[in-house]
Amino acid sequence: MTLLDSVTLGARRRLRPVLMTASITAFGLIPLLFATGPGSEIQRPLAIVVIGGLITATALTLVLLPLLYLRFGQPRAAALATPEVAHG
């Protein structure tokens, strides 16, 4: 299997679990966005930051990491042929 095929297959397999986890967590925080009672001045900004972090982390996980691995990763055959350097 080529490196491109491996990265594509891995990204496809992780798409649904990552999207489901992030979306369920974000949906759970929606009531905090609309809170108006006591303590809402702390809950609302916290919910905004957490939802923004979820969106950013999801995009990085599904787009940036596979691209970085595709750019800097080595094909399996090349990795097996490369001699290990001993660190002492």
MOPAC internal coordinates of N, CA, C and O (Angstrom, degrees):
PM7 1SCF
backbone

  N    0.0000 0     0.00 0     0.00 0    0    0    0
  C    1.4550 1     0.00 0     0.00 0    1    0    0
  C    1.5321 1   107.96 1     0.00 0    2    1    0
  O    1.2310 1   120.52 1   -44.27 1    3    2    1
  N    1.2973 1   116.62 1   135.73 1    3    2    1
  C    1.4596 1   120.26 1  -179.13 1    5    3    2
  C    1.5244 1   109.89 1   -76.98 1    6    5    3
  O    1.2310 1   121.28 1   -14.74 1    7    6    5
  N    1.3168 1   115.16 1   165.26 1    7    6    5
  C    1.4606 1   120.68 1   179.02 1    9    7    6
  C    1.5311 1   110.79 1   -62.50 1   10    9    7
  O    1.2310 1   120.13 1   138.43 1   11   10    9
  N    1.3146 1   117.35 1   -41.57 1   11   10    9
  C    1.4617 1   121.10 1   179.13 1   13   11   10
  C    1.5287 1   111.17 1   -62.51 1   14   13   11
  O    1.2310 1   120.43 1   137.14 1   15   14   13
  N    1.3323 1   116.79 1   -42.86 1   15   14   13
  C    1.4612 1   120.65 1   178.03 1   17   15   14
  C    1.5189 1   111.34 1   -63.82 1   18   17   15
  O    1.2310 1   120.29 1   139.45 1   19   18   17
  N    1.3141 1   117.06 1   -40.55 1   19   18   17
  C    1.4612 1   121.15 1   179.27 1   21   19   18
  C    1.5241 1   111.68 1   -64.37 1   22   21   19
  O    1.2310 1   120.47 1   135.44 1   23   22   21
  N    1.3279 1   116.71 1   -44.56 1   23   22   21
  C    1.4609 1   120.97 1   179.94 1   25   23   22
  C    1.5245 1   110.26 1   -65.63 1   26   25   23
  O    1.2310 1   120.11 1   137.34 1   27   26   25
  N    1.3153 1   117.39 1   -42.66 1   27   26   25
  C    1.4663 1   121.38 1   179.24 1   29   27   26
  C    1.5279 1   111.32 1   -63.39 1   30   29   27
  O    1.2310 1   120.24 1   135.09 1   31   30   29
  N    1.3205 1   117.14 1   -44.91 1   31   30   29
  C    1.4600 1   121.00 1   179.28 1   33   31   30
  C    1.5288 1   111.11 1   -64.64 1   34   33   31
  O    1.2310 1   120.22 1   137.17 1   35   34   33
  N    1.3204 1   117.19 1   -42.83 1   35   34   33
  C    1.4586 1   120.90 1   178.73 1   37   35   34
  C    1.5184 1   112.26 1   -63.31 1   38   37   35
  O    1.2310 1   120.17 1   138.53 1   39   38   37
  N    1.3247 1   117.28 1   -41.47 1   39   38   37
  C    1.4687 1   121.09 1   178.97 1   41   39   38
  C    1.5259 1   110.74 1   -66.38 1   42   41   39
  O    1.2310 1   120.45 1   140.92 1   43   42   41
  N    1.3186 1   116.74 1   -39.08 1   43   42   41
  C    1.4726 1   119.92 1   178.09 1   45   43   42
  C    1.5264 1   111.37 1   -65.40 1   46   45   43
  O    1.2310 1   120.52 1   139.33 1   47   46   45
  N    1.3157 1   116.61 1   -40.67 1   47   46   45
  C    1.4653 1   119.96 1  -179.02 1   49   47   46
  C    1.5195 1   112.33 1   -68.11 1   50   49   47
  O    1.2310 1   119.79 1   149.79 1   51   50   49
  N    1.3120 1   118.00 1   -30.21 1   51   50   49
  C    1.4713 1   121.47 1  -178.42 1   53   51   50
  C    1.5205 1   112.93 1   -90.06 1   54   53   51
  O    1.2310 1   119.67 1   169.38 1   55   54   53
  N    1.3227 1   118.24 1   -10.62 1   55   54   53
  C    1.4585 1   120.94 1  -175.47 1   57   55   54
  C    1.5251 1   112.43 1   -59.08 1   58   57   55
  O    1.2310 1   119.75 1   125.44 1   59   58   57
  N    1.3061 1   118.08 1   -54.56 1   59   58   57
  C    1.4678 1   120.38 1  -176.08 1   61   59   58
  C    1.5227 1   112.80 1   -65.42 1   62   61   59
  O    1.2310 1   118.64 1   132.27 1   63   62   61
  N    1.3494 1   120.21 1   -47.73 1   63   62   61
  C    1.4703 1   118.17 1   179.61 1   65   63   62
  C    1.5297 1   113.59 1   -61.41 1   66   65   63
  O    1.2310 1   120.11 1   140.34 1   67   66   65
  N    1.3145 1   117.40 1   -39.66 1   67   66   65
  C    1.4667 1   120.07 1  -179.49 1   69   67   66
  C    1.5249 1   110.59 1   -68.05 1   70   69   67
  O    1.2310 1   120.19 1   135.22 1   71   70   69
  N    1.3278 1   117.24 1   -44.78 1   71   70   69
  C    1.4577 1   120.19 1   179.37 1   73   71   70
  C    1.5263 1   111.76 1   -65.32 1   74   73   71
  O    1.2310 1   119.94 1   140.02 1   75   74   73
  N    1.3154 1   117.72 1   -39.98 1   75   74   73
  C    1.4648 1   120.36 1   179.98 1   77   75   74
  C    1.5269 1   110.75 1   -65.23 1   78   77   75
  O    1.2310 1   119.99 1   135.15 1   79   78   77
  N    1.3154 1   117.62 1   -44.85 1   79   78   77
  C    1.4590 1   120.88 1  -179.17 1   81   79   78
  C    1.5257 1   111.11 1   -63.31 1   82   81   79
  O    1.2310 1   120.48 1   132.61 1   83   82   81
  N    1.3240 1   116.69 1   -47.39 1   83   82   81
  C    1.4651 1   120.25 1  -178.19 1   85   83   82
  C    1.5244 1   111.74 1   -66.81 1   86   85   83
  O    1.2310 1   120.28 1   138.46 1   87   86   85
  N    1.3203 1   117.07 1   -41.54 1   87   86   85
  C    1.4692 1   118.99 1  -177.03 1   89   87   86
  C    1.5276 1   111.55 1   -70.07 1   90   89   87
  O    1.2310 1   119.46 1   140.32 1   91   90   89
  N    1.3166 1   118.64 1   -39.68 1   91   90   89
  C    1.4576 1   120.18 1   178.81 1   93   91   90
  C    1.5254 1   110.59 1   -65.62 1   94   93   91
  O    1.2310 1   120.32 1   139.86 1   95   94   93
  N    1.3160 1   116.99 1   -40.14 1   95   94   93
  C    1.4637 1   119.74 1   177.61 1   97   95   94
  C    1.5276 1   110.86 1   -65.05 1   98   97   95
  O    1.2310 1   120.38 1   136.97 1   99   98   97
  N    1.3240 1   116.89 1   -43.03 1   99   98   97
  C    1.4733 1   120.28 1   179.06 1  101   99   98
  C    1.5267 1   111.10 1   -64.93 1  102  101   99
  O    1.2310 1   120.01 1   138.93 1  103  102  101
  N    1.3182 1   117.59 1   -41.07 1  103  102  101
  C    1.4676 1   120.06 1   178.32 1  105  103  102
  C    1.5167 1   111.45 1   -64.86 1  106  105  103
  O    1.2310 1   120.39 1   147.37 1  107  106  105
  N    1.3147 1   116.86 1   -32.63 1  107  106  105
  C    1.4555 1   120.50 1   177.38 1  109  107  106
  C    1.5157 1   112.78 1   -68.93 1  110  109  107
  O    1.2310 1   120.08 1   156.29 1  111  110  109
  N    1.3119 1   117.45 1   -23.71 1  111  110  109
  C    1.4620 1   121.43 1  -179.83 1  113  111  110
  C    1.5257 1   113.45 1   -91.64 1  114  113  111
  O    1.2310 1   119.80 1   172.79 1  115  114  113
  N    1.3148 1   117.99 1    -7.21 1  115  114  113
  C    1.4610 1   120.57 1  -178.98 1  117  115  114
  C    1.5288 1   112.52 1   -59.06 1  118  117  115
  O    1.2310 1   118.66 1   139.12 1  119  118  117
  N    1.3473 1   120.16 1   -40.88 1  119  118  117
  C    1.4684 1   117.83 1   177.61 1  121  119  118
  C    1.5352 1   113.58 1   -59.37 1  122  121  119
  O    1.2310 1   120.16 1   149.79 1  123  122  121
  N    1.3283 1   117.29 1   -30.21 1  123  122  121
  C    1.4610 1   119.60 1   177.29 1  125  123  122
  C    1.5254 1   111.75 1   -67.82 1  126  125  123
  O    1.2310 1   120.42 1   151.30 1  127  126  125
  N    1.3271 1   116.79 1   -28.70 1  127  126  125
  C    1.4686 1   119.87 1   178.77 1  129  127  126
  C    1.5260 1   111.79 1   -67.24 1  130  129  127
  O    1.2310 1   120.55 1   149.67 1  131  130  129
  N    1.3349 1   116.56 1   -30.33 1  131  130  129
  C    1.4575 1   120.40 1  -175.87 1  133  131  130
  C    1.5198 1   112.84 1  -105.39 1  134  133  131
  O    1.2310 1   120.05 1  -167.94 1  135  134  133
  N    1.3233 1   117.51 1    12.06 1  135  134  133
  C    1.4603 1   120.79 1   179.83 1  137  135  134
  C    1.5267 1   109.97 1   -68.17 1  138  137  135
  O    1.2310 1   121.24 1   -40.05 1  139  138  137
  N    1.3400 1   115.23 1   139.95 1  139  138  137
  C    1.4682 1   119.91 1   179.72 1  141  139  138
  C    1.5221 1   112.07 1  -126.59 1  142  141  139
  O    1.2310 1   119.87 1   175.86 1  143  142  141
  N    1.3120 1   117.85 1    -4.14 1  143  142  141
  C    1.4602 1   121.31 1  -176.47 1  145  143  142
  C    1.5134 1   112.40 1   -80.95 1  146  145  143
  O    1.2310 1   121.41 1    11.14 1  147  146  145
  N    1.3330 1   114.91 1  -168.86 1  147  146  145
  C    1.4682 1   119.58 1   178.34 1  149  147  146
  C    1.5342 1   110.68 1   -61.73 1  150  149  147
  O    1.2310 1   120.98 1   -43.11 1  151  150  149
  N    1.3012 1   115.72 1   136.89 1  151  150  149
  C    1.4593 1   121.10 1  -179.45 1  153  151  150
  C    1.5127 1   114.25 1    88.83 1  154  153  151
  O    1.2310 1   120.25 1   175.60 1  155  154  153
  N    1.3348 1   117.13 1    -4.40 1  155  154  153
  C    1.4643 1   119.31 1  -177.89 1  157  155  154
  C    1.5270 1   112.07 1   -68.62 1  158  157  155
  O    1.2310 1   120.34 1   158.14 1  159  158  157
  N    1.3379 1   116.95 1   -21.86 1  159  158  157
  C    1.4765 1   118.83 1   178.66 1  161  159  158
  C    1.5269 1   111.51 1   -68.52 1  162  161  159
  O    1.2310 1   119.80 1   163.61 1  163  162  161
  N    1.3173 1   117.98 1   -16.39 1  163  162  161
  C    1.4694 1   121.75 1   175.04 1  165  163  162
  C    1.5181 1   110.20 1  -100.16 1  166  165  163
  O    1.2310 1   119.88 1   141.83 1  167  166  165
  N    1.3217 1   117.84 1   -38.17 1  167  166  165
  C    1.4654 1   121.78 1  -176.29 1  169  167  166
  C    1.5209 1   112.76 1   -67.14 1  170  169  167
  O    1.2310 1   120.01 1   138.11 1  171  170  169
  N    1.3210 1   117.58 1   -41.89 1  171  170  169
  C    1.4562 1   120.61 1  -176.34 1  173  171  170
  C    1.5347 1   112.35 1   -62.86 1  174  173  171
  O    1.2310 1   118.86 1   128.75 1  175  174  173
  N    1.3407 1   119.77 1   -51.25 1  175  174  173
  C    1.4717 1   118.35 1   178.13 1  177  175  174
  C    1.5292 1   112.91 1   -63.42 1  178  177  175
  O    1.2310 1   120.56 1   145.39 1  179  178  177
  N    1.3184 1   116.53 1   -34.61 1  179  178  177
  C    1.4653 1   119.66 1   177.80 1  181  179  178
  C    1.5223 1   110.30 1   -63.61 1  182  181  179
  O    1.2310 1   120.11 1   135.45 1  183  182  181
  N    1.3196 1   117.40 1   -44.55 1  183  182  181
  C    1.4652 1   121.14 1   179.42 1  185  183  182
  C    1.5282 1   110.81 1   -63.06 1  186  185  183
  O    1.2310 1   120.48 1   139.90 1  187  186  185
  N    1.3202 1   116.69 1   -40.10 1  187  186  185
  C    1.4689 1   120.40 1   179.27 1  189  187  186
  C    1.5236 1   110.54 1   -62.66 1  190  189  187
  O    1.2310 1   120.45 1   135.97 1  191  190  189
  N    1.3152 1   116.75 1   -44.03 1  191  190  189
  C    1.4715 1   120.66 1  -179.13 1  193  191  190
  C    1.5206 1   111.02 1   -66.62 1  194  193  191
  O    1.2310 1   120.24 1   137.73 1  195  194  193
  N    1.3204 1   117.14 1   -42.27 1  195  194  193
  C    1.4718 1   120.09 1  -178.53 1  197  195  194
  C    1.5258 1   110.38 1   -67.23 1  198  197  195
  O    1.2310 1   119.77 1   136.99 1  199  198  197
  N    1.3288 1   118.04 1   -43.01 1  199  198  197
  C    1.4669 1   120.38 1   178.91 1  201  199  198
  C    1.5321 1   110.36 1   -65.41 1  202  201  199
  O    1.2310 1   120.16 1   139.42 1  203  202  201
  N    1.3257 1   117.31 1   -40.58 1  203  202  201
  C    1.4723 1   119.98 1   175.64 1  205  203  202
  C    1.5151 1   112.20 1   -62.12 1  206  205  203
  O    1.2310 1   120.56 1   140.08 1  207  206  205
  N    1.3217 1   116.53 1   -39.92 1  207  206  205
  C    1.4659 1   120.35 1   176.96 1  209  207  206
  C    1.5153 1   112.10 1   -65.62 1  210  209  207
  O    1.2310 1   120.37 1   141.91 1  211  210  209
  N    1.3274 1   116.90 1   -38.09 1  211  210  209
  C    1.4655 1   120.05 1   177.29 1  213  211  210
  C    1.5205 1   111.56 1   -63.67 1  214  213  211
  O    1.2310 1   120.86 1   137.01 1  215  214  213
  N    1.3165 1   115.97 1   -42.99 1  215  214  213
  C    1.4701 1   119.72 1   179.09 1  217  215  214
  C    1.5229 1   110.44 1   -64.26 1  218  217  215
  O    1.2310 1   120.56 1   135.33 1  219  218  217
  N    1.3185 1   116.53 1   -44.67 1  219  218  217
  C    1.4590 1   120.55 1  -179.86 1  221  219  218
  C    1.5271 1   111.61 1   -64.80 1  222  221  219
  O    1.2310 1   120.60 1   133.45 1  223  222  221
  N    1.3200 1   116.46 1   -46.55 1  223  222  221
  C    1.4705 1   120.12 1  -179.37 1  225  223  222
  C    1.5224 1   111.54 1   -64.24 1  226  225  223
  O    1.2310 1   120.43 1   142.54 1  227  226  225
  N    1.3261 1   116.79 1   -37.46 1  227  226  225
  C    1.4634 1   120.00 1   178.28 1  229  227  226
  C    1.5222 1   110.63 1   -65.02 1  230  229  227
  O    1.2310 1   120.44 1   135.63 1  231  230  229
  N    1.3163 1   116.76 1   -44.37 1  231  230  229
  C    1.4674 1   120.00 1   178.69 1  233  231  230
  C    1.5267 1   111.20 1   -63.68 1  234  233  231
  O    1.2310 1   120.56 1   138.09 1  235  234  233
  N    1.3171 1   116.53 1   -41.91 1  235  234  233
  C    1.4662 1   119.39 1   179.05 1  237  235  234
  C    1.5207 1   111.35 1   -65.28 1  238  237  235
  O    1.2310 1   120.34 1   139.02 1  239  238  237
  N    1.3290 1   116.95 1   -40.98 1  239  238  237
  C    1.4558 1   120.86 1  -178.23 1  241  239  238
  C    1.5197 1   111.78 1   -66.91 1  242  241  239
  O    1.2310 1   120.55 1   139.16 1  243  242  241
  N    1.3195 1   116.55 1   -40.84 1  243  242  241
  C    1.4627 1   119.80 1  -173.95 1  245  243  242
  C    1.5240 1   114.28 1   -88.77 1  246  245  243
  O    1.2310 1   120.06 1   158.43 1  247  246  245
  N    1.3217 1   117.50 1   -21.57 1  247  246  245
  C    1.4635 1   119.65 1  -175.82 1  249  247  246
  C    1.5284 1   111.65 1  -116.43 1  250  249  247
  O    1.2310 1   120.38 1   123.38 1  251  250  249
  N    1.3226 1   116.88 1   -56.62 1  251  250  249
  C    1.4594 1   119.81 1  -171.17 1  253  251  250
  C    1.5300 1   113.14 1   -70.96 1  254  253  251
  O    1.2310 1   119.83 1   135.07 1  255  254  253
  N    1.3193 1   117.94 1   -44.93 1  255  254  253
  C    1.4691 1   119.63 1  -178.61 1  257  255  254
  C    1.5267 1   112.97 1   -61.46 1  258  257  255
  O    1.2310 1   119.10 1   133.83 1  259  258  257
  N    1.3448 1   119.32 1   -46.17 1  259  258  257
  C    1.4672 1   117.14 1   175.68 1  261  259  258
  C    1.5309 1   113.28 1   -61.42 1  262  261  259
  O    1.2310 1   120.30 1   142.85 1  263  262  261
  N    1.3366 1   117.03 1   -37.15 1  263  262  261
  C    1.4626 1   119.02 1   178.19 1  265  263  262
  C    1.5252 1   111.85 1   -65.85 1  266  265  263
  O    1.2310 1   120.55 1   139.08 1  267  266  265
  N    1.3322 1   116.54 1   -40.92 1  267  266  265
  C    1.4568 1   119.62 1   177.97 1  269  267  266
  C    1.5246 1   111.49 1   -65.46 1  270  269  267
  O    1.2310 1   120.53 1   139.48 1  271  270  269
  N    1.3223 1   116.58 1   -40.52 1  271  270  269
  C    1.4650 1   119.27 1   178.56 1  273  271  270
  C    1.5212 1   110.24 1   -66.12 1  274  273  271
  O    1.2310 1   120.38 1   141.59 1  275  274  273
  N    1.3196 1   116.87 1   -38.41 1  275  274  273
  C    1.4603 1   120.44 1   177.76 1  277  275  274
  C    1.5183 1   110.88 1   -64.15 1  278  277  275
  O    1.2310 1   120.64 1   143.17 1  279  278  277
  N    1.3283 1   116.39 1   -36.83 1  279  278  277
  C    1.4694 1   120.45 1  -178.90 1  281  279  278
  C    1.5284 1   112.57 1   -75.70 1  282  281  279
  O    1.2310 1   120.27 1   135.77 1  283  282  281
  N    1.3411 1   117.09 1   -44.23 1  283  282  281
  C    1.4596 1   119.90 1  -172.41 1  285  283  282
  C    1.5223 1   114.16 1  -106.96 1  286  285  283
  O    1.2310 1   119.37 1   170.52 1  287  286  285
  N    1.3089 1   118.80 1    -9.48 1  287  286  285
  C    1.4621 1   121.12 1  -179.78 1  289  287  286
  C    1.5086 1   111.51 1   -74.49 1  290  289  287
  O    1.2310 1   121.10 1   -24.55 1  291  290  289
  N    1.3030 1   115.50 1   155.45 1  291  290  289
  C    1.4532 1   120.90 1   178.22 1  293  291  290
  C    1.5207 1   108.50 1  -105.82 1  294  293  291
  O    1.2310 1   120.39 1   -37.32 1  295  294  293
  N    1.3230 1   116.86 1   142.68 1  295  294  293
  C    1.4665 1   118.46 1   173.16 1  297  295  294
  C    1.5281 1   109.81 1   -60.96 1  298  297  295
  O    1.2310 1   119.98 1   -27.48 1  299  298  297
  N    1.3064 1   117.64 1   152.52 1  299  298  297
  C    1.4595 1   122.25 1  -175.40 1  301  299  298
  C    1.5265 1   111.89 1   -58.19 1  302  301  299
  O    1.2310 1   119.54 1   136.82 1  303  302  301
  N    1.3118 1   118.49 1   -43.18 1  303  302  301
  C    1.4646 1   120.97 1  -179.36 1  305  303  302
  C    1.5248 1   111.21 1   -63.08 1  306  305  303
  O    1.2310 1   120.07 1   140.07 1  307  306  305
  N    1.3185 1   117.48 1   -39.93 1  307  306  305
  C    1.4626 1   120.91 1   179.36 1  309  307  306
  C    1.5311 1   110.21 1   -69.74 1  310  309  307
  O    1.2310 1   120.01 1   143.65 1  311  310  309
  N    1.3242 1   117.59 1   -36.35 1  311  310  309
  C    1.4575 1   120.79 1   179.72 1  313  311  310
  C    1.5250 1   110.94 1   -67.92 1  314  313  311
  O    1.2310 1   120.46 1   144.45 1  315  314  313
  N    1.3251 1   116.72 1   -35.55 1  315  314  313
  C    1.4745 1   119.92 1   179.60 1  317  315  314
  C    1.5261 1   110.83 1   -73.57 1  318  317  315
  O    1.2310 1   120.20 1   149.52 1  319  318  317
  N    1.3313 1   117.21 1   -30.48 1  319  318  317
  C    1.4628 1   120.53 1  -178.67 1  321  319  318
  C    1.5162 1   113.04 1   -81.31 1  322  321  319
  O    1.2310 1   119.92 1   161.68 1  323  322  321
  N    1.3254 1   117.76 1   -18.32 1  323  322  321
  C    1.4477 1   121.13 1  -178.18 1  325  323  322
  C    1.5372 1   109.70 1   -77.59 1  326  325  323
  O    1.2310 1   120.24 1   -54.12 1  327  326  325
  N    1.3433 1   117.14 1   125.88 1  327  326  325
  C    1.4801 1   118.27 1   178.85 1  329  327  326
  C    1.5191 1   111.32 1   -70.74 1  330  329  327
  O    1.2310 1   121.05 1   -36.90 1  331  330  329
  N    1.2950 1   115.60 1   143.10 1  331  330  329
  C    1.4687 1   122.22 1   178.51 1  333  331  330
  C    1.5275 1   109.04 1   -75.45 1  334  333  331
  O    1.2310 1   120.82 1   -39.33 1  335  334  333
  N    1.3185 1   116.05 1   140.67 1  335  334  333
  C    1.4651 1   121.39 1   176.75 1  337  335  334
  C    1.5236 1   107.25 1   -98.84 1  338  337  335
  O    1.2310 1   120.56 1   -54.82 1  339  338  337
  N    1.3214 1   116.53 1   125.18 1  339  338  337
  C    1.4649 1   120.61 1  -179.40 1  341  339  338
  C    1.5046 1   110.03 1   -76.55 1  342  341  339
  O    1.2310 1   120.54 1   -49.75 1  343  342  341
  N    1.3114 1   116.58 1   130.25 1  343  342  341
  C    1.4607 1   122.67 1   176.77 1  345  343  342
  C    1.5123 1   107.92 1  -102.60 1  346  345  343
  O    1.2310 1   120.42 1   -57.73 1  347  346  345
  N    1.2733 1   116.81 1   122.27 1  347  346  345
  C    1.4592 1   117.91 1  -175.94 1  349  347  346
  C    1.4082 1   113.69 1  -130.52 1  350  349  347
  O    1.2310 1   120.10 1   180.00 1  351  350  349

